[in-house]
Amino acid sequence: TLLLWGIWFCTTYAYTGFNVFLTRLLEAKNITTSNVYRDALLYSAAGVPGSLMGSRLVESALGRKWTMVISTGITACCMMLFYLVNNEAEVIAMSCLMNVASM
Protein backbone atom coordinates (compact mmCIF):
# COMPACT_ATOMS: atom_id res chain seq x y z
CA THR A 1 0.00 0.00 0.00
CA LEU A 2 2.81 2.43 0.82
CA LEU A 3 4.43 1.76 -2.56
CA LEU A 4 1.18 2.56 -4.37
CA TRP A 5 0.79 5.75 -2.36
CA GLY A 6 4.33 6.76 -3.28
CA ILE A 7 3.75 6.08 -6.98
CA TRP A 8 0.45 7.96 -6.87
CA PHE A 9 2.10 10.93 -5.14
CA CYS A 10 4.95 11.08 -7.67
CA THR A 11 2.56 10.78 -10.61
CA THR A 12 0.31 13.51 -9.26
CA TYR A 13 3.30 15.76 -8.57
CA ALA A 14 4.68 15.23 -12.10
CA TYR A 15 1.24 15.77 -13.65
CA THR A 16 0.77 19.05 -11.77
CA GLY A 17 4.28 20.19 -12.67
CA PHE A 18 3.66 19.38 -16.31
CA ASN A 19 0.49 21.48 -16.36
CA VAL A 20 2.19 24.37 -14.57
CA PHE A 21 5.11 24.45 -17.00
CA LEU A 22 3.05 23.69 -20.11
CA THR A 23 3.23 27.29 -21.33
CA ARG A 24 7.02 27.34 -21.05
CA LEU A 25 7.27 24.06 -22.96
CA LEU A 26 5.12 25.51 -25.71
CA GLU A 27 7.10 28.76 -25.82
CA ALA A 28 10.30 26.74 -26.28
CA LYS A 29 8.76 25.16 -29.40
CA ASN A 30 7.31 28.49 -30.62
CA ILE A 31 3.73 27.22 -30.31
CA THR A 32 1.20 29.78 -29.21
CA THR A 33 -2.31 29.00 -28.07
CA SER A 34 -5.00 31.33 -29.32
CA ASN A 35 -7.51 30.76 -26.54
CA VAL A 36 -5.94 29.84 -23.22
CA TYR A 37 -9.20 29.56 -21.28
CA ARG A 38 -10.80 27.26 -23.84
CA ASP A 39 -7.74 25.03 -23.82
CA ALA A 40 -7.66 24.87 -20.00
CA LEU A 41 -11.35 23.92 -20.00
CA LEU A 42 -10.70 21.15 -22.53
CA TYR A 43 -7.76 19.77 -20.53
CA SER A 44 -9.77 19.77 -17.30
CA ALA A 45 -12.91 18.33 -18.88
CA ALA A 46 -10.88 15.49 -20.37
CA GLY A 47 -9.82 14.46 -16.87
CA VAL A 48 -13.39 13.77 -15.73
CA PRO A 49 -13.90 10.58 -17.79
CA GLY A 50 -10.44 9.44 -16.74
CA SER A 51 -11.31 9.76 -13.06
CA LEU A 52 -14.59 7.91 -13.55
CA MET A 53 -12.87 5.19 -15.56
CA GLY A 54 -10.13 4.88 -12.92
CA SER A 55 -12.64 4.46 -10.10
CA ARG A 56 -14.39 1.69 -12.04
CA LEU A 57 -11.15 -0.08 -12.98
CA VAL A 58 -9.89 -0.13 -9.38
CA GLU A 59 -12.97 -2.12 -8.38
CA SER A 60 -12.73 -4.45 -11.41
CA ALA A 61 -10.69 -7.62 -11.83
CA LEU A 62 -7.61 -5.48 -12.57
CA GLY A 63 -7.49 -4.14 -9.03
CA ARG A 64 -5.55 -1.17 -7.69
CA LYS A 65 -2.09 -2.33 -8.62
CA TRP A 66 -2.67 -3.11 -12.30
CA THR A 67 -4.87 -0.07 -12.77
CA MET A 68 -1.98 2.05 -11.47
CA VAL A 69 0.54 0.24 -13.70
CA ILE A 70 -1.54 0.68 -16.86
CA SER A 71 -2.45 4.29 -16.08
CA THR A 72 1.16 5.23 -15.33
CA GLY A 73 2.39 3.51 -18.49
CA ILE A 74 -0.11 5.28 -20.73
CA THR A 75 0.61 8.63 -19.08
CA ALA A 76 4.37 8.13 -19.54
CA CYS A 77 3.89 7.28 -23.23
CA CYS A 78 1.74 10.39 -23.70
CA MET A 79 4.37 12.58 -22.05
CA MET A 80 7.07 11.16 -24.32
CA LEU A 81 4.88 11.67 -27.40
CA PHE A 82 4.16 15.23 -26.28
CA TYR A 83 7.74 16.04 -27.23
CA LEU A 84 6.80 15.45 -30.89
CA VAL A 85 3.91 17.96 -31.09
CA ASN A 86 4.26 20.71 -33.66
CA ASN A 87 1.01 22.68 -33.61
CA GLU A 88 -1.82 23.78 -31.35
CA ALA A 89 -4.22 20.97 -32.33
CA GLU A 90 -1.63 18.33 -31.42
CA VAL A 91 -0.99 20.05 -28.09
CA ILE A 92 -4.69 19.97 -27.26
CA ALA A 93 -5.07 16.34 -28.35
CA MET A 94 -2.03 15.09 -26.40
CA SER A 95 -2.89 17.09 -23.29
CA CYS A 96 -6.45 15.76 -23.30
CA LEU A 97 -5.22 12.20 -23.80
CA MET A 98 -2.76 12.67 -20.95
CA ASN A 99 -5.54 13.93 -18.66
CA VAL A 100 -7.74 10.96 -19.51
CA ALA A 101 -4.90 8.50 -18.91
CA SER A 102 -3.74 9.97 -15.61
CA MET A 103 -6.71 8.56 -13.74
MOUR-V194616 format. One line per field, one symbol per residue. psi: psi as a letter, one per 30 degrees, with the letter a starting at -180 (. if undefined). burial: + if it has 9 or more other C-alpha atoms within 8 Angstrom, else -. A space follows every 50 residues. Layout:
psi: ???
burial: ???
This chain:
psi: eeeeeeeeeeeeeeeeeeeegeeeeeefghkkkejeeeeeeeeeeffeee eeeeeeeefafeaeefeeeeeeeeeeeeeeffffkfleeeeeeeeeeeee fi.
burial: ---+---+--+---+----------++---+-------+--+++-+++++ ++++--+++--+++--++--++-++--++-++-----+-+++-+++++++ +++
